[in-house]
Structure formats: structure tokens, C-alpha cells
Amino acid sequence: MTKRSYHHGDLRAALLDVAIEAIAEQGVAHLSLRDCARRIGVSHAAPYRHFATKEALLLALAEQGFRWLVDEARAAMAACEQPAERLDAYGVAYVRFAVDHPEHHRIMFTSELSPEVDVDGPSAADEAFALLVEQAAAVSESEDPEAAAFAYWSLVHGMSMLIIDGRVPAERLASRGAVEELARTAFRIWRSGAV
């Protein structure tokens, strides 16, 4: 493999990039800091300046993924005025994110990460869920907006996993627009109580 060059100070970003490539090729279970170093062309010890363990690298990838998800969800909701439209915009952004970044999506919810791992301050995952609770509370008649958020999250997460695991017929996913329409249709059905 051709060794990559990177600017001083960008090793952390390079490690995140090659980790995603490695995961796409061989899965999360086979990821190693040593292999990431080899792919970049640095010493085996170099990654440890930024990530003490594989779990620390995965946690950084998960945080990056949740940050991107929050940014995409906020951008999608910005053009919406009605609460139901905002909730659906969040859901579409979630599904679209999973389709565009399947490796990140898997890492964000992998069992490889311990639930007890702490980050400094509120995490992007916490922000993503708080944003969902806020949108669900504006739409749901439930007295428990967090439960409403879990119900909606189950729908969008389940759809996302079915798509990236190849369980949705290819013709339903022929284009970006088709993916978004499939998601919007599912949200309308869910909200109507038809299922």
C-alpha cells in the first residue's frame, strides 16, 4: 500500500479516515491501531499519541458520526416550520446519514464500545437524542416525550439498519430521492397509527 503523507498535526484526522476505510474492508472487530499506522505509513507507536486504545479510536469515530448527524439534522430542520415536518426532517436526515456513512453508523451503536466510556462534557450522542426528544415532544400527545422519542428512534434506526444491511429491495433505493421518499412514507404511516 502506498504510504500517505499528512501535514504535521493532522495525524489524528488521518487515523480517523483510515480507520473508516479499514472498517469498511474488514469490519469493526478487526480494526487495530497498528494496521491504521501501517496504512498511513507512520511508526506503530505514532497512533498512541492520539488514541491510547482501539476503544478510544472507536469512541472518537462515534463522536464524529453523532456530530455530523446533529449538524445534518439541524440543517434539514431549519427549513421546516411545522413540528411534524421538523420531526420528519430529522428522521430523513438520520436515514440519509446511515446510507451515506454506514461505517460511522455502525460504530455509533456498536457493542465494541462500553456504555460506561465517558467523554468530557455532553457528548454529541446526548445532543442528538435531546434534539430528537425536543422534536418528538412538539408532535406527540404523550405525557412522556422521551418514550415518544424512543418510539420514533426505533422506526428510523430500524429502517436505517435494514437499508445498510441490504434488507430493503434495491428498487426502493434507486436514488437519494427514493430513499428519502421511503422514509417519509414510513413516517406518515407511523404517525397515522395505521400500523
RANORFEN-V820303 format. One line per field, one symbol per residue. ss: DSSP state (~ for helix, > for strand, _ for the rest). psi: psi as a letter, one per 30 degrees, with the letter a starting at -180 (. if undefined). A space follows every 10 residues. Layout:
BEGIN
ss->???
psi->???
END
This chain:
BEGIN
ss->__________ ~~~~~~~~~~ ~~~~~~_~~~ __~~~~~~~~ _____~~~~_ ___~~~~~~~ ~~~~~~~~~~ ~~~~~~~___ __~~~~~~~~ ~~~~~~~~~~ _~~~~~~~__ __________ ___~~~~~~~ ~~~~~~~~~_ ____~~~~~~ ~~~~~~~~~~ ~~~~_____~ ~~~__~~~~~ ~~~~~~~~~~ ~~___
psi->kkkkklkkfg eeeeeeefee eeeeeglefg kkeeeeeeee hllffefffe jfleeeeeee eeeeeeeeee eeeeeefefk ekeeeeeeee eeeeeeeeef ieeeeeefgk ffkkffkllj aklfeeeeee eeeeeeefek gkfifeeeee eeeeeeeeee eeefggfkke ffgfleeeee eeeeeeeeee efgf.
END
